Amino acid sequence: MICCLVLGWHGWTHAGPLRPLGIHELTEASDVVLRGKVTAKKVARDEAGRIFTTVCLEVMEVWKGQLEESTFELVQSGGILGNQRAETPFQASFRLNQEAVVFCRLNPDGKGVTIGLTQGKFDVFEVGNNQPSHVRNLFLGGPPPTHPTFASRVRMPQQLPMTLEELKQTVREETR
Amino acid sequence: MRQYHFKQRRWLGWSACGLLAAMPLWAFVSNYNERGQHQYWFKPGSSGFVSPNVMQYTSRTIKYYLDPNGFSEAGKQRELDAIRTAFDQWQQIPDSRLHFEEAGFVSGKPEVNLFDNTNTIFWEKESFLVNGGLDDIRGSLGLTFRAFFDDFNLVEADIVFNGLERQWTTDYVSPAFNAIFVEAVALHEIGHLIGMEHATIGSSTMMWQARPGLNSQLDLSADDIAFVQTYYPADGLSDKLGTLQGQVELGGEGVLGAVVLLEDTQGNLIRGTISHPVNQQWQQGFYQMTAVPPGDYLVRVCPLDHHLASQFLINGPVIDYFRFPEPTTDFQPSEPVAISIQARKTTEQRLSLQPGSAAFRILGIQPRVRDLSLLTLERSTAQITQGDQDIWVGFYGENLPSEGDGVVVGIRGSGIETKIKQYRESLFGDLDAWLIQLSVETDALPGPRSFFIQDQDGIAYANGFLHVEPRSPDTNQDGLNDIFQRSHFAHWTGEQAAPSQDPDGDRYTNLEEYQAGSVPTQASSTPISVLPPFSLLEVEVSQDGASILFESQPGQRYQLHGRHDAAEGPWTVRGEPVTAEGPTTQILDPSTTELNTFYRVEVLSR
């Protein structure tokens, strides 16, 4: 019985809070994909009283969509406002001066909203030794094999190390 | 102008994670502020500021509103019933004081808004953009948004299910492939609503993910129950239970994000929690488990998967994206330490670790299969049942040790006999597999077990990623088999499903119908409509299936039913109804080719 194996590859099952979004899906759902640097964050309330944060990015490259300004604003629920605070698990977090690639749709106010919460943001990081910048989000990308963390990693074919340039080319191909 | 009900400082949160309580008490995984105040409902003092439309402090009741549209037009009643059932399960936890009240239906289009003094539960079916256009929930299954004061007293919550890119089902007998089982996800999200975070045990309802359809999230684990008993206890319960706490340390330093596991003396997993970052209340690496029944236990420590690992079972960010973004993982799993818990006392136990990186890790699970002809790779718990014989489970990982060289592969815990163990190299991509054939004792303790693999370089675990299901579950302790109730009632914890009820009006109670094997929601199906066993004349098994010969009345219609246990479990329909043409009739059950099924024949109405 065991001699005749038919191996079924069903992939990872995801009935958890997040289903991994591929780059194709992220790109397709986005009005704007850009590489930028965080220059400011501000917190306010909307008309219904919701606390939200606006993240200002200095645009370094636009990979999808058209922007006339050199800065881009995206919004997300949560933040600290006076003595009140909002937290959003799986919300993308942004640090000042951090470089990131963001996949955003535009809401009715014309502000960017990251696709799939944190999945719409890729951190850009350096790996040293004159190697190109790499990117990763919660599920995709990561450091190269020479990186110290690689020893504890296992990757599926769709979860290879990813450089910033590779991500850019993939997005560009998806938008053609 | 909008009136804000809240008069205190208020923090807002929304999540697919959970939160907790006031004193520094917990097991499981909780949320807390910098003063060590945990997040939960009904905190004295601040609770007086919460809208009575959201909760009632004196009765410990949280109110909720459902969107009457459910997920689907055809199934909305069952879908809403499944949510009600999930609430029932949480409030039926023994020795607890937590109540929910369905206060009504949402009027108009539901929306996430933590300032409307309404706990709203709904399926979003029109747009991924929710919460006033602030969040895109694409890829999410369900999200629980929570609001809380600065003392972390919960004051409002909304739950949204993704109705745009997922299919949902309430069919317990034959759930559609890859459809999400409403009750399981509702149970999970309600766990967040009352304050829980994602768990460190694979089979917990609060595990960050599970397989679609029926899964191990469907029944509350000891971990989940302990949370409610800790933060919503019945009077006097705390006098009966004890606490374990201490620090996880490595080289004299507190360790952030180490998984601490509590087992009984046979290695059966009971609880899991995580060591916490420093704050005003405790040191780095502090851990605590509360509501522990007195007795002797083992406690051990394991690392989470690395936060940069693309494949993982549980890593820091999926437990709490903000609190454990980069937990410490470069240490070896510890040896179990024997401890003793006494009622009303706190047992202090420092847990020291040895440095080192794991030589291998378990990164995937092979769910239960009868044979090895179809293997799948999952990240969710493998479920086995008391009395299972010769079934296969297993696990996957990169560079797993093969046979020989002192390699030990097994299952930690009691009541499971492991038989054949097979190593397969590079079964899925670079992932090696260990497949284990096992049998489960009929009286094996229900609950989680842990896979492990060990060689001279170290040991790796998959904690709680194997779960023993009871053969005849009765989690709501009403005296009726849950499987029977779930098979026939969407709101199986409700009054209609109670043992003494007769919802189809055929003068037979649900209990009588269960014992006879008839259908409790169909008046034409009664205990007397089932043929007596001696009417079954012959059962023959061939490659085509099992054929059953029985005494019949010409012109009468019959339906075959089968199950795998003579005394317990739900009957399922086998084959098509047939009309008898003579004094004996034969029905084929094409789904069975082994002699492991018990049959009955139902007499259908003409």
Chai-1 contact restraints between the chains, C-beta under 6 A:
chainA,res_idxA,chainB,res_idxB,connection_type,confidence,min_distance_angstrom,max_distance_angstrom,comment,restraint_id
A,M1,B,D371,contact,1.0,0.0,6.0,A-B,restraint_1
A,I2,B,L372,contact,1.0,0.0,6.0,A-B,restraint_2
A,V6,B,S373,contact,1.0,0.0,6.0,A-B,restraint_3
A,V6,B,L374,contact,1.0,0.0,6.0,A-B,restraint_4
A,L7,B,L375,contact,1.0,0.0,6.0,A-B,restraint_5
A,G8,B,L374,contact,1.0,0.0,6.0,A-B,restraint_6
A,G8,B,T376,contact,1.0,0.0,6.0,A-B,restraint_7
A,H10,B,T376,contact,1.0,0.0,6.0,A-B,restraint_8
A,W12,B,R379,contact,1.0,0.0,6.0,A-B,restraint_9
A,T13,B,R211,contact,1.0,0.0,6.0,A-B,restraint_10
A,T13,B,E378,contact,1.0,0.0,6.0,A-B,restraint_11
A,H14,B,Q209,contact,1.0,0.0,6.0,A-B,restraint_12
A,A15,B,I180,contact,1.0,0.0,6.0,A-B,restraint_13
A,A15,B,Q209,contact,1.0,0.0,6.0,A-B,restraint_14
A,A15,B,A210,contact,1.0,0.0,6.0,A-B,restraint_15
A,A15,B,R211,contact,1.0,0.0,6.0,A-B,restraint_16
A,A15,B,P212,contact,1.0,0.0,6.0,A-B,restraint_17
A,G16,B,W208,contact,1.0,0.0,6.0,A-B,restraint_18
A,G16,B,Q209,contact,1.0,0.0,6.0,A-B,restraint_19
A,P17,B,A16,contact,1.0,0.0,6.0,A-B,restraint_20
A,P17,B,S140,contact,1.0,0.0,6.0,A-B,restraint_21
A,P17,B,L141,contact,1.0,0.0,6.0,A-B,restraint_22
A,L18,B,G139,contact,1.0,0.0,6.0,A-B,restraint_23
A,L18,B,S140,contact,1.0,0.0,6.0,A-B,restraint_24
A,R19,B,G139,contact,1.0,0.0,6.0,A-B,restraint_25
A,L21,B,G139,contact,1.0,0.0,6.0,A-B,restraint_26
A,D46,B,G132,contact,1.0,0.0,6.0,A-B,restraint_27
A,A48,B,N113,contact,1.0,0.0,6.0,A-B,restraint_28
A,A48,B,G132,contact,1.0,0.0,6.0,A-B,restraint_29
A,G49,B,F115,contact,1.0,0.0,6.0,A-B,restraint_30
A,R50,B,G132,contact,1.0,0.0,6.0,A-B,restraint_31
A,I51,B,L12,contact,1.0,0.0,6.0,A-B,restraint_32
A,F52,B,L134,contact,1.0,0.0,6.0,A-B,restraint_33
A,V75,B,L134,contact,1.0,0.0,6.0,A-B,restraint_34
A,S77,B,N131,contact,1.0,0.0,6.0,A-B,restraint_35
A,S77,B,L134,contact,1.0,0.0,6.0,A-B,restraint_36
A,S77,B,D135,contact,1.0,0.0,6.0,A-B,restraint_37
A,N83,B,R9,contact,1.0,0.0,6.0,A-B,restraint_38
A,Q84,B,R10,contact,1.0,0.0,6.0,A-B,restraint_39
A,R85,B,W11,contact,1.0,0.0,6.0,A-B,restraint_40
A,A86,B,L12,contact,1.0,0.0,6.0,A-B,restraint_41
A,E87,B,G13,contact,1.0,0.0,6.0,A-B,restraint_42
A,T88,B,W14,contact,1.0,0.0,6.0,A-B,restraint_43
A,P89,B,S15,contact,1.0,0.0,6.0,A-B,restraint_44
A,P89,B,A16,contact,1.0,0.0,6.0,A-B,restraint_45
A,P89,B,C17,contact,1.0,0.0,6.0,A-B,restraint_46
A,P89,B,Y321,contact,1.0,0.0,6.0,A-B,restraint_47
A,F90,B,Y321,contact,1.0,0.0,6.0,A-B,restraint_48
A,N107,B,G133,contact,1.0,0.0,6.0,A-B,restraint_49
A,P108,B,G133,contact,1.0,0.0,6.0,A-B,restraint_50
A,V113,B,D136,contact,1.0,0.0,6.0,A-B,restraint_51
A,I115,B,D136,contact,1.0,0.0,6.0,A-B,restraint_52
A,I115,B,R138,contact,1.0,0.0,6.0,A-B,restraint_53
A,G116,B,R138,contact,1.0,0.0,6.0,A-B,restraint_54
A,G116,B,G139,contact,1.0,0.0,6.0,A-B,restraint_55
A,Q119,B,G139,contact,1.0,0.0,6.0,A-B,restraint_56
A,G142,B,L308,contact,1.0,0.0,6.0,A-B,restraint_57
A,G142,B,S310,contact,1.0,0.0,6.0,A-B,restraint_58
A,T149,B,L308,contact,1.0,0.0,6.0,A-B,restraint_59
A,S152,B,H306,contact,1.0,0.0,6.0,A-B,restraint_60
A,R153,B,A309,contact,1.0,0.0,6.0,A-B,restraint_61
A,V154,B,Q311,contact,1.0,0.0,6.0,A-B,restraint_62
A,V154,B,L363,contact,1.0,0.0,6.0,A-B,restraint_63
A,V154,B,E398,contact,1.0,0.0,6.0,A-B,restraint_64
A,R155,B,S310,contact,1.0,0.0,6.0,A-B,restraint_65
A,Q159,B,S310,contact,1.0,0.0,6.0,A-B,restraint_66
